[in-house]
Amino acid sequence: MFFKSEEGKTEILELYNQKLQELNIIYTEECIDTQFGKTNVIITGNAQLPPLVLIHGTGGCAPLILESFSDLSKHYRVFAVDVLAQPNKSDEHRLDIKSLDYGHWLLEVIIKLGLKNVTLVGFSFGGLISLKALEFSQIPIKEVFLIAPVYIVNGNPFVNIWKLFIPLKKFIKTNDKEQITKVMNALFSEYDDFALNFLSRTFQYCNMDFSSLPIITKNSAKDIDTPITIFAAENDIIFPGKKMIKRAKRLFPSLEEVILLKGSKHVPNKTDFKIIEETIINAAETSINNEFKSFTR
């Protein structure tokens, strides 16, 4: 099981609902029954707008990723998905990270939501899920935006052990606040009290997966023809930005653009998230303009 106790699960879901209410948005929640487990989706934005599916990272949830992209729902119908086996409302069934199961699961969610021509936005582990989805089937996906994604490169394991996993293991064992602060400072460009509290509770109350992360092969990447934009974080110790850009340019024939977020750690700050959001919104406006031009010819 993902949650160590019902008490811990209750406390995390209270924080989840607190953040969702703080967003002050009009939304609905839908539970999608997939072969991999029940999946919670938060839906916001006008139903007539083009669909965008938003996938959060490890230790995250739909309300947190929605908070980072507050203006997307003005331009898209946004479907923020709670990833399985994470601190959220979806089922606790963890999938095999080395198989295409996460991609299969996401495609099933998209199909059961009745979506076509989807813009897919994946942050961190959500980037891996997005790429796995493209490997499984590109049919319903129009374009993909990846933010500091898992699955393209990995950082120096010795740096990660020293700066992340040692203090994280100490925190899980001792609940020493100094240790979780070291983890947050290594991962986040900036963070608030809520993020610190939510991640602290997640590492205390959840069985996290610390297995090694795979990277996509050249053969798999060359078969992807869906347009991809990548935002790489310069000071990301887990997935170094410049290393990621170098490999991505060699891997993906459909790579549209790569943007280096200068000075950013793994989790960007508000300014960088705004840059990412504006890039995604500009893509929507360009698409609408092109469709209008085609219609009026």
C-alpha positions as CSV (number, residue, x, y, z in Angstrom):
1,M,0.0,0.0,0.0
2,F,1.1,3.5,-0.7
3,F,-0.2,5.1,2.5
4,K,1.4,3.7,5.7
5,S,-1.8,4.3,7.7
6,E,-5.4,5.5,7.4
7,E,-4.6,8.3,9.8
8,G,-1.7,9.5,7.5
9,K,-3.9,9.2,4.4
10,T,-6.6,11.3,6.1
11,E,-4.2,14.0,7.0
12,I,-2.7,14.3,3.5
13,L,-6.2,14.4,1.9
14,E,-7.2,17.2,4.3
15,L,-4.2,19.2,2.9
16,Y,-5.2,18.2,-0.6
17,N,-8.7,19.6,-0.1
18,Q,-7.4,22.6,1.6
19,K,-5.2,23.5,-1.4
20,L,-8.0,22.8,-3.8
21,Q,-10.3,25.2,-2.0
22,E,-7.5,27.8,-1.8
23,L,-7.3,27.8,-5.6
24,N,-10.7,29.5,-5.7
25,I,-11.6,28.0,-9.1
26,I,-14.8,26.5,-10.6
27,Y,-14.1,22.8,-11.1
28,T,-15.6,19.3,-11.1
29,E,-14.0,16.1,-10.1
30,E,-14.4,12.8,-12.0
31,C,-13.3,9.3,-11.0
32,I,-12.1,7.3,-14.0
33,D,-12.2,3.5,-13.6
34,T,-9.2,2.1,-15.4
35,Q,-7.7,-1.4,-15.5
36,F,-4.9,-0.1,-13.4
37,G,-7.0,1.5,-10.7
38,K,-9.5,4.3,-10.1
39,T,-8.1,7.7,-11.1
40,N,-9.2,11.1,-9.9
41,V,-9.3,14.0,-12.3
42,I,-9.9,17.7,-11.5
43,I,-11.5,19.5,-14.5
44,T,-11.6,23.2,-14.9
45,G,-12.1,25.7,-17.8
46,N,-14.7,26.2,-20.4
47,A,-15.8,23.0,-22.0
48,Q,-15.6,24.6,-25.5
49,L,-11.8,25.2,-25.1
50,P,-9.2,22.7,-26.4
51,P,-8.3,19.9,-23.9
52,L,-5.1,20.0,-21.9
53,V,-4.1,17.2,-19.6
54,L,-1.8,18.1,-16.7
55,I,0.4,15.5,-15.0
56,H,2.1,16.3,-11.7
57,G,5.4,14.8,-10.4
58,T,6.5,12.5,-7.6
59,G,5.1,13.5,-4.2
60,G,2.5,15.8,-5.8
61,C,-1.1,16.1,-6.6
62,A,-3.5,17.8,-9.0
63,P,-4.2,20.9,-6.9
64,L,-0.5,21.6,-6.5
65,I,0.2,21.5,-10.2
66,L,-2.9,23.5,-10.9
67,E,-1.6,26.2,-8.6
68,S,1.5,26.5,-10.7
69,F,-0.5,27.1,-13.9
70,S,-3.4,29.4,-12.8
71,D,-4.0,30.9,-16.2
72,L,-4.1,27.8,-18.4
73,S,-7.9,27.3,-17.8
74,K,-8.5,30.6,-19.6
75,H,-7.2,29.1,-22.8
76,Y,-7.8,25.3,-22.3
77,R,-10.2,22.9,-20.8
78,V,-7.8,21.6,-18.1
79,F,-7.8,18.0,-16.9
80,A,-5.4,17.7,-13.9
81,V,-4.8,14.0,-13.2
82,D,-4.0,12.5,-9.8
83,V,-1.2,10.0,-10.6
84,L,-1.6,6.5,-9.2
85,A,0.3,5.7,-6.0
86,Q,1.0,9.3,-5.0
87,P,-0.4,11.5,-2.1
88,N,-3.8,12.2,-3.7
89,K,-7.2,10.7,-4.4
90,S,-6.3,8.1,-7.0
91,D,-5.8,4.4,-6.2
92,E,-2.6,3.3,-4.5
93,H,-1.5,0.8,-7.1
94,R,2.1,1.5,-8.2
95,L,2.9,0.5,-11.8
96,D,6.1,-0.8,-13.2
97,I,8.2,2.2,-14.1
98,K,10.2,0.2,-16.6
99,S,7.3,-1.0,-18.7
100,L,4.8,1.1,-20.7
101,D,2.1,0.7,-18.0
102,Y,2.0,4.3,-17.0
103,G,1.6,5.3,-20.6
104,H,-1.1,2.7,-21.1
105,W,-2.9,4.0,-17.9
106,L,-2.8,7.6,-19.0
107,L,-4.1,6.8,-22.5
108,E,-7.0,4.9,-21.0
109,V,-7.8,8.0,-18.8
110,I,-7.7,10.2,-21.9
111,I,-9.9,7.9,-23.9
112,K,-12.4,7.4,-21.2
113,L,-12.6,11.2,-20.8
114,G,-13.5,11.3,-24.5
115,L,-10.6,13.6,-25.4
116,K,-8.9,14.1,-28.8
117,N,-6.1,16.4,-30.0
118,V,-4.9,16.7,-26.4
119,T,-2.1,19.0,-25.3
120,L,-0.1,17.1,-22.7
121,V,1.9,18.8,-20.0
122,G,4.1,16.7,-17.7
123,F,6.2,17.9,-14.8
124,S,9.1,15.7,-13.5
125,F,7.6,12.2,-13.1
126,G,4.7,13.4,-15.1
127,G,7.2,13.9,-18.0
128,L,8.1,10.2,-17.9
129,I,4.4,9.3,-17.9
130,S,3.9,11.7,-20.9
131,L,6.7,10.0,-22.9
132,K,5.5,6.6,-21.9
133,A,2.1,7.6,-23.3
134,L,3.7,8.6,-26.6
135,E,5.5,5.3,-26.8
136,F,2.2,3.5,-26.2
137,S,0.0,5.5,-28.6
138,Q,0.3,9.0,-30.1
139,I,-3.2,9.0,-31.6
140,P,-5.1,11.3,-29.2
141,I,-2.1,13.5,-28.4
142,K,-1.6,16.8,-30.3
143,E,1.6,18.1,-28.6
144,V,3.6,17.7,-25.5
145,F,5.3,20.0,-23.0
146,L,7.8,18.5,-20.6
147,I,9.1,20.3,-17.6
148,A,12.3,18.9,-15.9
149,P,11.2,15.5,-17.0
150,V,12.2,12.1,-15.7
151,Y,13.3,9.6,-18.5
152,I,15.7,11.6,-20.6
153,V,18.9,11.9,-18.5
154,N,19.9,11.2,-14.9
155,G,22.2,13.3,-12.7
156,N,25.4,12.4,-10.8
157,P,24.3,9.6,-8.4
158,F,26.9,10.6,-5.8
159,V,25.6,14.2,-5.7
160,N,22.0,12.9,-5.4
161,I,22.9,10.5,-2.6
162,W,24.7,13.2,-0.6
163,K,22.3,16.1,-1.2
164,L,19.0,14.2,-1.4
165,F,18.8,10.6,-0.3
166,I,20.9,10.8,2.9
167,P,19.0,13.7,4.4
168,L,15.7,12.3,3.2
169,K,16.4,8.9,4.8
170,K,17.4,10.7,8.0
171,F,14.2,12.7,8.0
172,I,12.0,9.6,7.5
173,K,13.8,7.9,10.4
174,T,14.0,10.9,12.8
175,N,11.5,13.5,11.6
176,D,14.3,16.0,11.9
177,K,13.1,19.3,10.3
178,E,16.6,20.3,9.4
179,Q,16.9,17.2,7.2
180,I,13.7,17.9,5.2
181,T,14.8,21.5,4.8
182,K,18.0,20.3,3.1
183,V,15.9,18.2,0.7
184,M,13.6,21.1,-0.1
185,N,16.6,23.4,-0.7
186,A,18.1,20.9,-3.0
187,L,15.0,20.4,-5.1
188,F,13.1,23.7,-5.0
189,S,14.0,27.1,-6.5
190,E,11.5,28.5,-3.9
191,Y,8.9,27.0,-1.7
192,D,6.2,28.1,0.8
193,D,5.1,26.7,4.1
194,F,2.4,24.6,2.5
195,A,4.8,22.9,0.2
196,L,7.1,22.1,3.1
197,N,4.3,20.8,5.2
198,F,2.8,18.7,2.3
199,L,6.1,17.1,1.3
200,S,7.0,16.5,5.0
201,R,3.7,14.6,5.5
202,T,4.2,12.7,2.3
203,F,7.6,11.4,3.2
204,Q,6.4,10.6,6.7
205,Y,3.1,8.9,5.8
206,C,3.8,7.3,2.4
207,N,5.9,4.4,1.1
208,M,7.9,6.2,-1.6
209,D,9.5,4.5,-4.5
210,F,13.3,5.1,-4.5
211,S,14.2,2.6,-7.3
212,S,16.5,3.7,-10.1
213,L,15.0,5.7,-12.9
214,P,15.1,4.5,-16.5
215,I,15.9,6.6,-19.5
216,I,14.3,6.4,-22.9
217,T,16.2,4.6,-25.6
218,K,17.1,6.1,-29.0
219,N,15.0,3.5,-30.8
220,S,11.9,4.4,-28.8
221,A,12.4,8.2,-29.1
222,K,12.9,8.1,-32.9
223,D,9.4,6.7,-33.4
224,I,7.8,9.7,-31.7
225,D,6.5,12.3,-34.2
226,T,4.3,14.3,-31.9
227,P,5.7,17.8,-31.4
228,I,7.7,18.1,-28.1
229,T,8.8,21.2,-26.2
230,I,11.2,20.7,-23.2
231,F,11.9,23.1,-20.3
232,A,15.1,22.0,-18.7
233,A,16.2,23.4,-15.3
234,E,19.9,24.6,-15.3
235,N,20.6,23.8,-11.7
236,D,18.6,20.6,-11.5
237,I,20.8,18.0,-9.7
238,I,18.5,15.1,-10.5
239,F,18.1,15.8,-14.2
240,P,20.7,18.4,-15.2
241,G,19.4,21.0,-17.7
242,K,22.2,21.3,-20.1
243,K,22.8,17.6,-20.2
244,M,19.1,17.0,-20.9
245,I,19.0,19.5,-23.8
246,K,22.1,17.9,-25.4
247,R,20.6,14.4,-25.3
248,A,17.1,15.6,-26.2
249,K,18.4,17.2,-29.4
250,R,19.9,13.9,-30.4
251,L,16.9,11.8,-29.4
252,F,13.7,13.3,-30.6
253,P,13.1,14.0,-34.3
254,S,9.9,15.9,-33.4
255,L,11.6,18.2,-30.9
256,E,10.1,21.7,-31.5
257,E,11.9,23.7,-28.9
258,V,14.1,23.4,-25.8
259,I,14.2,26.2,-23.2
260,L,16.8,26.3,-20.4
261,L,15.4,27.8,-17.2
262,K,18.6,29.6,-16.0
263,G,19.4,29.2,-12.4
264,S,16.4,27.0,-11.8
265,K,16.5,23.9,-9.5
266,H,14.3,20.9,-10.2
267,V,11.1,22.7,-9.2
268,P,11.0,26.1,-10.9
269,N,10.0,29.3,-9.2
270,K,6.8,31.3,-9.9
271,T,8.6,33.4,-12.6
272,D,9.7,30.4,-14.5
273,F,6.4,28.6,-14.2
274,K,4.9,31.8,-15.7
275,I,7.3,31.6,-18.6
276,I,6.3,28.0,-19.2
277,E,2.6,28.8,-19.0
278,E,2.9,31.7,-21.5
279,T,4.7,29.3,-23.9
280,I,1.9,26.8,-23.7
281,I,-0.8,29.5,-24.1
282,N,1.0,31.0,-27.1
283,A,0.9,27.5,-28.7
284,A,-2.9,27.4,-28.2
285,E,-3.3,30.9,-29.8
286,T,-1.1,30.0,-32.7
287,S,-3.1,26.8,-33.3
288,I,-6.4,28.7,-33.3
289,N,-5.0,31.3,-35.6
290,N,-3.8,28.7,-38.1
291,E,-7.1,26.9,-38.0
292,F,-8.9,30.2,-38.7
293,K,-6.6,30.9,-41.6
294,S,-7.3,27.5,-43.1
295,F,-11.0,27.9,-42.6
296,T,-11.1,31.3,-44.4
297,R,-9.1,30.3,-47.4
